[in-house]
Amino acid sequence: MALRFDAMLISAIASLSLQGQDLLGPDGPCQGDGIVRPYARLREADAIWSRRVWRVIDLNESWNQLLAKPATGTAQCRSLIEVILHGLHDEGGIRAFVAGKDGLDEGFRTVLGRTPLMHDLAALDTLRGIAVGRYMIKEDWIFDKARSVMEVRIIGLAPMKEVRGELGELRGYRPMFWLYYPECRQLFAWWVAGKGPEGSPVTFETVLDRRLFRGTITKVSNMQDRATSAANTSIDALLESDAVRRQLEAVGFDLWHY
């Protein structure tokens, strides 16, 4: 069976012709600095503690508006999902990977094919209807004993679509596909997301790398070998995930003092 994007996703990609190339030209309102700041060198021998964490970013929360809407005052700029679709369709510099049955990335093993996607794009020309209300990110928390710091690096990013029941009721959200984040950093560094805490423009790469967002932890590897329970109420899950977050932060604090 040929691998295909969700129908709404295909519709969105087809509409992204990016009219007005001056948006990213000299002094363009949407142009970022294009600078991808290298990560600090981390030797395997210095990584004395690590956890893999999955978290969900809710775009309805005011703290996450930099990822939800185009930059303020620049109506022609793109939201993060539009930048992603532009990168997949027009630039081709990033790849989309299949989301597994549980919504996770399956190690970024299976790339969604471009040829069947392009075949279906011909008759589609609208961005309306795509419902990306959340993102899931996959990140590594690593304590570097050489620098006595907790290093947090994003590994994957997945736009999440609404899942509706037969009567149209919202049942939740599910990843449409996964992106390998290190592959996306350069693209994200060229696009302004909005104004950061200091009032100056920040790119999507800066928002994600500086962690100018908030998210709810849903799963942690090698920590009691379990995910936060999907059967819990939203409040219970939030409390549980906050406890996991505090545990991670506490480990870094304790190790630093040790």
C-alpha positions in Angstrom: 0.0 0.0 0.0 1.5 3.3 -1.1 2.3 5.7 1.8 0.3 8.9 1.6 -0.2 12.1 3.6 -3.5 12.9 5.3 -5.9 14.4 2.7 -6.0 17.7 4.6 -2.2 17.8 4.7 -2.0 17.3 0.9 -4.5 20.1 0.4 -2.4 22.4 2.5 0.9 21.6 0.7 -0.7 22.3 -2.7 -1.6 25.9 -1.7 1.9 26.9 -0.5 3.3 28.5 -3.7 4.8 31.2 -1.4 3.8 34.2 -3.5 5.9 37.2 -2.9 9.4 35.9 -2.7 10.6 39.2 -1.2 9.3 37.9 2.2 12.7 36.2 2.5 14.6 38.7 0.4 16.8 41.5 1.8 15.0 43.2 4.7 12.0 40.9 4.1 9.6 41.0 7.0 9.7 37.2 7.5 13.4 36.7 7.0 15.4 35.3 9.9 19.1 35.4 10.4 19.6 31.9 9.0 22.1 31.2 11.8 22.0 27.7 13.3 24.0 27.7 16.5 26.0 24.5 16.9 25.3 22.4 19.9 27.9 22.0 22.6 30.2 19.0 22.1 29.0 16.1 24.2 31.2 13.1 24.7 29.5 9.8 25.3 31.8 9.2 28.3 30.5 12.5 29.9 26.8 11.6 29.5 26.3 10.0 32.9 22.5 10.2 32.9 19.9 10.4 30.1 16.2 10.1 29.5 14.2 10.3 26.3 11.1 12.4 26.7 7.9 13.0 24.6 5.8 16.0 25.2 2.7 17.6 23.6 2.6 21.4 22.9 -1.0 22.8 22.9 -1.2 25.7 20.5 -4.3 27.0 22.3 -2.1 28.0 25.2 -1.1 31.7 25.0 2.5 30.7 25.8 2.7 28.8 22.6 1.4 31.4 20.2 4.8 31.8 18.5 4.3 28.3 17.1 0.6 28.8 16.3 0.3 32.0 14.3 2.4 34.0 11.8 4.6 36.8 13.2 2.6 39.7 14.6 2.3 42.6 12.1 3.5 40.5 9.2 0.3 38.9 7.8 2.1 37.3 4.9 4.5 35.4 7.1 4.0 31.7 7.7 3.0 29.8 10.7 5.2 26.8 11.7 3.0 24.3 9.9 3.2 26.4 6.7 6.9 26.6 7.0 7.1 22.8 7.4 4.9 22.2 4.4 6.9 24.6 2.4 10.1 22.7 3.3 8.5 19.4 2.3 7.0 20.5 -0.9 8.9 23.5 -2.3 12.4 23.3 -0.9 12.7 19.5 -0.4 15.4 20.0 2.2 13.5 18.1 4.9 11.7 14.8 5.0 8.6 13.5 6.6 8.7 10.1 8.3 5.8 7.7 9.0 4.2 7.9 12.4 3.7 4.4 13.8 0.5 2.9 15.1 1.1 4.4 18.5 1.9 7.8 16.9 5.6 7.6 17.7 8.4 8.0 15.1 9.6 4.4 14.9 13.2 5.7 14.7 12.7 7.8 11.6 13.0 4.7 9.4 10.3 5.1 6.8 10.2 8.2 4.6 6.8 9.3 3.1 7.2 9.0 -0.7 7.2 12.2 -2.7 6.1 10.7 -6.1 2.6 9.6 -5.0 2.3 12.8 -3.1 3.0 15.0 -6.1 0.5 12.9 -8.2 -2.3 13.8 -5.8 -1.3 17.5 -5.5 -2.4 18.4 -9.0 -6.1 18.9 -8.2 -5.7 20.4 -4.7 -5.4 24.1 -4.1 -6.6 25.1 -0.6 -5.1 25.5 2.8 -8.5 25.6 4.5 -9.5 22.7 6.8 -6.2 21.6 8.1 -6.5 21.3 11.9 -3.1 21.4 13.6 -3.8 22.2 17.2 -0.8 20.6 18.8 2.7 19.4 18.2 4.5 16.4 19.7 8.2 16.7 20.3 10.7 14.0 21.1 13.7 15.2 23.1 16.8 13.8 24.9 17.7 15.0 28.4 21.4 14.3 29.0 23.5 15.3 32.0 27.0 16.3 30.9 29.3 15.8 33.8 32.1 17.7 32.0 30.1 21.0 32.0 27.8 20.1 35.0 24.7 20.9 32.9 21.5 19.2 31.8 21.5 19.3 28.0 18.1 19.1 26.4 18.0 18.4 22.6 15.0 18.0 20.4 15.2 14.9 18.2 11.8 14.9 16.5 8.8 17.1 15.8 5.3 16.0 14.7 2.3 18.1 13.8 -0.8 16.6 15.3 -4.2 16.5 13.7 -7.7 16.3 15.3 -9.2 12.8 15.6 -13.0 13.0 15.3 -15.7 10.4 16.1 -18.6 9.4 13.9 -20.7 12.2 15.3 -17.9 14.8 14.8 -16.9 14.9 18.4 -13.3 15.5 19.2 -11.6 12.4 20.5 -8.0 13.6 20.6 -5.0 14.4 18.5 -2.7 12.1 16.5 0.7 12.8 14.8 0.4 13.1 11.1 4.0 12.5 10.4 7.4 13.0 12.1 10.3 15.3 11.2 13.9 14.7 12.2 14.5 18.0 14.0 18.3 18.4 13.3 17.4 18.2 9.6 14.9 21.1 10.0 17.0 23.6 12.0 18.3 25.4 9.0 14.9 25.9 7.4 13.4 27.1 10.7 16.3 29.6 11.1 15.2 31.4 8.0 11.7 32.2 9.2 10.6 34.7 11.8 8.1 33.4 14.3 7.5 36.6 16.1 8.9 38.7 18.9 10.7 37.0 21.7 10.8 37.8 25.4 13.3 40.7 24.8 11.0 42.2 22.1 13.3 41.4 19.1 12.4 39.0 16.3 13.0 35.3 16.9 13.0 32.5 14.4 11.3 29.2 14.7 14.7 27.6 15.3 15.3 29.9 18.2 11.8 29.3 19.7 12.4 25.6 19.7 16.1 25.5 20.7 15.6 28.2 23.5 12.5 26.4 24.6 10.2 29.4 24.3 7.2 27.1 24.7 5.4 24.9 27.2 4.3 21.3 26.8 2.9 18.4 28.7 5.1 15.4 29.2 3.3 12.2 28.0 6.1 9.6 28.0 9.5 9.1 29.5 11.8 6.2 28.6 13.6 4.2 31.3 11.7 5.8 34.1 9.5 3.1 35.7 9.1 2.0 32.0 5.7 3.6 31.5 3.9 6.4 29.8 1.6 8.8 31.7 -1.7 7.0 31.6 -4.1 7.9 28.7 -7.0 6.8 30.9 -6.4 9.6 33.4 -8.4 12.8 33.3 -6.6 15.8 31.7 -6.0 17.3 35.2 -4.6 14.1 36.5 -2.3 13.6 33.5 -1.1 17.2 33.9 -0.2 16.7 37.5 1.5 13.4 36.7 3.5 14.8 33.8 4.6 17.8 36.0 5.9 15.3 38.5 7.9 13.7 35.8 9.3 17.0 34.7 10.3 17.9 38.3 12.0 14.6 38.7 14.1 15.2 35.6 15.0 18.7 36.7 15.8 17.5 40.2 18.2 14.9 38.9 20.2 17.6 37.1 20.2 19.8 40.2 21.4 16.9 42.5 24.1 15.8 40.1 25.4 19.3 39.7 25.8 19.6 43.5 27.3 16.2 43.7 
